């Protein structure tokens, strides 16, 4: 299991459309992927779960991945959240 703190650099934060795009990115990986914000532990592959996160640009979120491609999964999520 790997985890990393990532600063959200999406201009609009994680509102509806960017959250839906993040679910698509996360769904490309075999690993279980969770976004952790305080006491919320949200499955990054769940659109309903992602809609409950209201993270703004500049906020940090912990991304946790567990599985065969966990390193690649975290890199992919980081790339999306940081627009790089």
N, CA and C atoms as an extended XYZ file, in Angstrom:
252
Properties=species:S:1:pos:R:3:atomname:S:1:resname:S:1:resid:I:1 pbc="F F F"
N         0.853       -1.172        0.000 N   UNK     1
C         0.000        0.000        0.000 CA  UNK     1
C         0.900        1.236        0.000 C   UNK     1
N         0.575        2.183       -0.860 N   UNK     2
C         1.313        3.441       -0.969 CA  UNK     2
C         0.334        4.599       -0.791 C   UNK     2
N         0.854        5.719       -0.295 N   UNK     3
C         0.020        6.918       -0.200 CA  UNK     3
C         0.884        8.148       -0.423 C   UNK     3
N         0.227        9.234       -0.803 N   UNK     4
C         0.939       10.478       -1.078 CA  UNK     4
C        -0.016       11.651       -0.906 C   UNK     4
N         0.490       12.715       -0.284 N   UNK     5
C        -0.273       13.963       -0.179 CA  UNK     5
C        -0.108       14.717       -1.492 C   UNK     5
N        -1.217       15.150       -2.073 N   UNK     6
C        -1.181       15.855       -3.356 CA  UNK     6
C        -1.982       17.138       -3.245 C   UNK     6
N        -1.393       18.230       -3.706 N   UNK     7
C        -2.080       19.524       -3.719 CA  UNK     7
C        -2.876       19.635       -5.017 C   UNK     7
N        -4.165       19.900       -4.885 N   UNK     8
C        -5.051       20.010       -6.046 CA  UNK     8
C        -4.759       21.313       -6.780 C   UNK     8
N        -4.427       21.183       -8.055 N   UNK     9
C        -4.122       22.362       -8.858 CA  UNK     9
C        -5.101       22.541      -10.007 C   UNK     9
N        -6.217       21.844       -9.940 N   UNK    10
C        -7.274       22.040      -10.931 CA  UNK    10
C        -7.941       23.377      -10.630 C   UNK    10
N        -8.105       24.191      -11.639 N   UNK    11
C        -8.641       25.538      -11.457 CA  UNK    11
C        -9.968       25.567      -10.700 C   UNK    11
N       -10.834       24.614      -11.000 N   UNK    12
C       -12.153       24.599      -10.359 CA  UNK    12
C       -12.229       23.629       -9.183 C   UNK    12
N       -11.083       23.080       -8.757 N   UNK    13
C       -11.112       22.112       -7.661 CA  UNK    13
C       -11.767       20.822       -8.124 C   UNK    13
N       -12.329       20.084       -7.181 N   UNK    14
C       -12.978       18.817       -7.526 CA  UNK    14
C       -14.491       18.961       -7.509 C   UNK    14
N       -15.008       19.825       -8.367 N   UNK    15
C       -16.460       19.912       -8.503 CA  UNK    15
C       -16.910       18.808       -9.448 C   UNK    15
N       -18.147       18.798       -9.865 N   UNK    16
C       -18.755       17.666      -10.568 CA  UNK    16
C       -17.951       17.135      -11.760 C   UNK    16
N       -17.659       17.980      -12.722 N   UNK    17
C       -16.998       17.488      -13.932 CA  UNK    17
C       -15.580       16.974      -13.655 C   UNK    17
N       -14.731       17.738      -12.937 N   UNK    18
C       -13.399       17.206      -12.632 CA  UNK    18
C       -13.449       15.925      -11.784 C   UNK    18
N       -14.436       15.809      -10.899 N   UNK    19
C       -14.573       14.597      -10.090 CA  UNK    19
C       -14.904       13.406      -10.987 C   UNK    19
N       -15.776       13.612      -11.966 N   UNK    20
C       -16.133       12.544      -12.904 CA  UNK    20
C       -14.922       12.129      -13.738 C   UNK    20
N       -14.117       13.100      -14.137 N   UNK    21
C       -12.903       12.802      -14.894 CA  UNK    21
C       -11.915       12.015      -14.029 C   UNK    21
N       -11.821       12.355      -12.746 N   UNK    22
C       -10.926       11.646      -11.841 CA  UNK    22
C       -11.351       10.188      -11.691 C   UNK    22
N       -12.652        9.936      -11.640 N   UNK    23
C       -13.157        8.558      -11.570 CA  UNK    23
C       -12.698        7.785      -12.811 C   UNK    23
N       -12.748        8.425      -13.979 N   UNK    24
C       -12.307        7.770      -15.210 CA  UNK    24
C       -10.812        7.457      -15.154 C   UNK    24
N       -10.024        8.397      -14.641 N   UNK    25
C        -8.574        8.173      -14.508 CA  UNK    25
C        -8.322        7.008      -13.550 C   UNK    25
N        -8.955        7.036      -12.389 N   UNK    26
C        -8.751        5.999      -11.370 CA  UNK    26
C        -9.188        4.627      -11.871 C   UNK    26
N       -10.219        4.594      -12.686 N   UNK    27
C       -10.763        3.323      -13.171 CA  UNK    27
C        -9.837        2.613      -14.147 C   UNK    27
N        -8.795        3.285      -14.617 N   UNK    28
C        -7.832        2.679      -15.536 CA  UNK    28
C        -6.880        1.731      -14.812 C   UNK    28
N        -6.859        1.803      -13.479 N   UNK    29
C        -5.892        1.035      -12.699 CA  UNK    29
C        -6.560       -0.120      -11.961 C   UNK    29
N        -5.810       -1.202      -11.795 N   UNK    30
C        -6.326       -2.380      -11.091 CA  UNK    30
C        -6.357       -2.164       -9.578 C   UNK    30
N        -5.476       -1.310       -9.074 N   UNK    31
C        -5.374       -1.074       -7.629 CA  UNK    31
C        -6.630       -0.435       -7.062 C   UNK    31
N        -6.851       -0.665       -5.777 N   UNK    32
C        -7.878        0.080       -5.040 CA  UNK    32
C        -7.291        1.462       -4.776 C   UNK    32
N        -8.058        2.507       -5.041 N   UNK    33
C        -7.562        3.875       -4.884 CA  UNK    33
C        -8.566        4.657       -4.047 C   UNK    33
N        -8.050        5.316       -3.019 N   UNK    34
C        -8.897        6.108       -2.126 CA  UNK    34
C        -8.334        7.516       -1.988 C   UNK    34
N        -9.229        8.492       -1.898 N   UNK    35
C        -8.862        9.858       -1.551 CA  UNK    35
C        -9.280       10.067       -0.111 C   UNK    35
N        -8.359       10.545        0.697 N   UNK    36
C        -8.618       10.716        2.118 CA  UNK    36
C        -8.517       12.197        2.452 C   UNK    36
N        -9.600       12.733        3.010 N   UNK    37
C        -9.662       14.134        3.417 CA  UNK    37
C       -10.256       14.176        4.817 C   UNK    37
N        -9.404       14.380        5.808 N   UNK    38
C        -9.870       14.369        7.194 CA  UNK    38
C       -10.403       12.994        7.542 C   UNK    38
N       -11.668       12.922        7.932 N   UNK    39
C       -12.263       11.632        8.297 CA  UNK    39
C       -12.985       10.966        7.126 C   UNK    39
N       -12.930       11.572        5.944 N   UNK    40
C       -13.548       10.987        4.756 CA  UNK    40
C       -12.530       10.120        4.025 C   UNK    40
N       -12.941        8.907        3.707 N   UNK    41
C       -12.121        7.958        2.971 CA  UNK    41
C       -12.961        7.514        1.775 C   UNK    41
N       -12.705        8.118        0.607 N   UNK    42
C       -13.585        7.952       -0.548 CA  UNK    42
C       -12.932        7.105       -1.633 C   UNK    42
N       -13.671        6.127       -2.138 N   UNK    43
C       -13.221        5.302       -3.249 CA  UNK    43
C       -13.147        6.183       -4.499 C   UNK    43
N       -11.947        6.322       -5.078 N   UNK    44
C       -11.748        7.199       -6.237 CA  UNK    44
C       -12.428        6.667       -7.495 C   UNK    44
N       -12.901        5.427       -7.464 N   UNK    45
C       -13.594        4.852       -8.621 CA  UNK    45
C       -15.109        4.972       -8.496 C   UNK    45
N       -15.569        5.610       -7.432 N   UNK    46
C       -17.004        5.756       -7.181 CA  UNK    46
C       -17.446        7.188       -7.452 C   UNK    46
N       -18.252        7.381       -8.472 N   UNK    47
C       -18.711        8.728       -8.809 CA  UNK    47
C       -19.541        9.316       -7.671 C   UNK    47
N       -20.365        8.505       -7.032 N   UNK    48
C       -21.184        9.019       -5.932 CA  UNK    48
C       -20.306        9.440       -4.755 C   UNK    48
N       -19.298        8.646       -4.459 N   UNK    49
C       -18.385        9.001       -3.388 CA  UNK    49
C       -17.605       10.264       -3.704 C   UNK    49
N       -17.115       10.359       -4.922 N   UNK    50
C       -16.318       11.521       -5.321 CA  UNK    50
C       -17.142       12.807       -5.271 C   UNK    50
N       -18.433       12.703       -5.517 N   UNK    51
C       -19.290       13.890       -5.490 CA  UNK    51
C       -19.435       14.440       -4.070 C   UNK    51
N       -19.132       13.622       -3.064 N   UNK    52
C       -19.232       14.107       -1.683 CA  UNK    52
C       -18.015       14.930       -1.275 C   UNK    52
N       -16.937       14.817       -2.030 N   UNK    53
C       -15.742       15.622       -1.744 CA  UNK    53
C       -15.898       16.988       -2.404 C   UNK    53
N       -15.715       18.009       -1.649 N   UNK    54
C       -15.808       19.364       -2.213 CA  UNK    54
C       -14.476       20.058       -1.986 C   UNK    54
N       -13.444       19.525       -2.607 N   UNK    55
C       -12.108       20.074       -2.437 CA  UNK    55
C       -11.858       21.188       -3.441 C   UNK    55
N       -11.249       22.250       -2.969 N   UNK    56
C       -10.973       23.418       -3.795 CA  UNK    56
C        -9.526       23.392       -4.280 C   UNK    56
N        -9.242       24.179       -5.297 N   UNK    57
C        -7.872       24.335       -5.779 CA  UNK    57
C        -7.007       24.828       -4.623 C   UNK    57
N        -5.824       24.258       -4.488 N   UNK    58
C        -4.900       24.639       -3.429 CA  UNK    58
C        -4.986       23.762       -2.193 C   UNK    58
N        -6.073       23.011       -2.040 N   UNK    59
C        -6.205       22.107       -0.892 CA  UNK    59
C        -5.415       20.828       -1.156 C   UNK    59
N        -5.010       20.168       -0.077 N   UNK    60
C        -4.294       18.903       -0.199 CA  UNK    60
C        -5.214       17.739        0.141 C   UNK    60
N        -4.969       16.641       -0.545 N   UNK    61
C        -5.722       15.422       -0.300 CA  UNK    61
C        -4.710       14.273       -0.302 C   UNK    61
N        -4.955       13.275        0.526 N   UNK    62
C        -4.089       12.099        0.563 CA  UNK    62
C        -4.655       11.072       -0.408 C   UNK    62
N        -3.814       10.597       -1.303 N   UNK    63
C        -4.206        9.555       -2.251 CA  UNK    63
C        -3.536        8.262       -1.808 C   UNK    63
N        -4.341        7.226       -1.664 N   UNK    64
C        -3.838        5.930       -1.199 CA  UNK    64
C        -4.201        4.864       -2.230 C   UNK    64
N        -3.210        4.071       -2.613 N   UNK    65
C        -3.449        3.005       -3.589 CA  UNK    65
C        -2.890        1.697       -3.054 C   UNK    65
N        -3.593        0.621       -3.348 N   UNK    66
C        -3.175       -0.697       -2.895 CA  UNK    66
C        -3.439       -1.691       -4.016 C   UNK    66
N        -2.367       -2.282       -4.532 N   UNK    67
C        -2.525       -3.276       -5.591 CA  UNK    67
C        -1.290       -3.362       -6.458 C   UNK    67
N        -1.426       -4.127       -7.522 N   UNK    68
C        -0.280       -4.431       -8.377 CA  UNK    68
C         0.288       -3.212       -9.096 C   UNK    68
N        -0.523       -2.206       -9.362 N   UNK    69
C        -0.043       -1.022      -10.077 CA  UNK    69
C        -0.176        0.247       -9.218 C   UNK    69
N         0.004        0.108       -7.909 N   UNK    70
C        -0.219        1.222       -6.980 CA  UNK    70
C         0.684        2.419       -7.268 C   UNK    70
N         1.945        2.189       -7.626 N   UNK    71
C         2.841        3.310       -7.917 CA  UNK    71
C         2.361        4.080       -9.144 C   UNK    71
N         2.040        3.352      -10.187 N   UNK    72
C         1.557        3.968      -11.417 CA  UNK    72
C         0.222        4.669      -11.187 C   UNK    72
N        -0.622        4.078      -10.364 N   UNK    73
C        -1.924        4.673      -10.068 CA  UNK    73
C        -1.766        6.019       -9.362 C   UNK    73
N        -0.903        6.075       -8.371 N   UNK    74
C        -0.696        7.338       -7.663 CA  UNK    74
C        -0.106        8.385       -8.601 C   UNK    74
N         0.827        7.972       -9.451 N   UNK    75
C         1.407        8.903      -10.425 CA  UNK    75
C         0.327        9.450      -11.365 C   UNK    75
N        -0.563        8.586      -11.827 N   UNK    76
C        -1.629        9.011      -12.737 CA  UNK    76
C        -2.598        9.972      -12.072 C   UNK    76
N        -2.975        9.684      -10.832 N   UNK    77
C        -3.881       10.569      -10.094 CA  UNK    77
C        -3.191       11.910       -9.846 C   UNK    77
N        -1.922       11.858       -9.459 N   UNK    78
C        -1.179       13.104       -9.224 CA  UNK    78
C        -1.083       13.932      -10.497 C   UNK    78
N        -0.803       13.289      -11.603 N   UNK    79
C        -0.715       13.995      -12.879 CA  UNK    79
C        -2.031       14.708      -13.197 C   UNK    79
N        -3.147       14.024      -12.961 N   UNK    80
C        -4.453       14.638      -13.222 CA  UNK    80
C        -4.723       15.802      -12.263 C   UNK    80
N        -4.502       15.592      -10.978 N   UNK    81
C        -4.832       16.629       -9.979 CA  UNK    81
C        -3.931       17.858      -10.057 C   UNK    81
N        -2.730       17.673      -10.616 N   UNK    82
C        -1.798       18.801      -10.680 CA  UNK    82
C        -1.702       19.386      -12.085 C   UNK    82
N        -2.505       18.889      -13.003 N   UNK    83
C        -2.498       19.393      -14.375 CA  UNK    83
C        -1.129       19.292      -15.036 C   UNK    83
N        -0.370       18.258      -14.690 N   UNK    84
C         0.977       18.164      -15.295 CA  UNK    84
C         1.097       17.026      -16.274 C   UNK    84
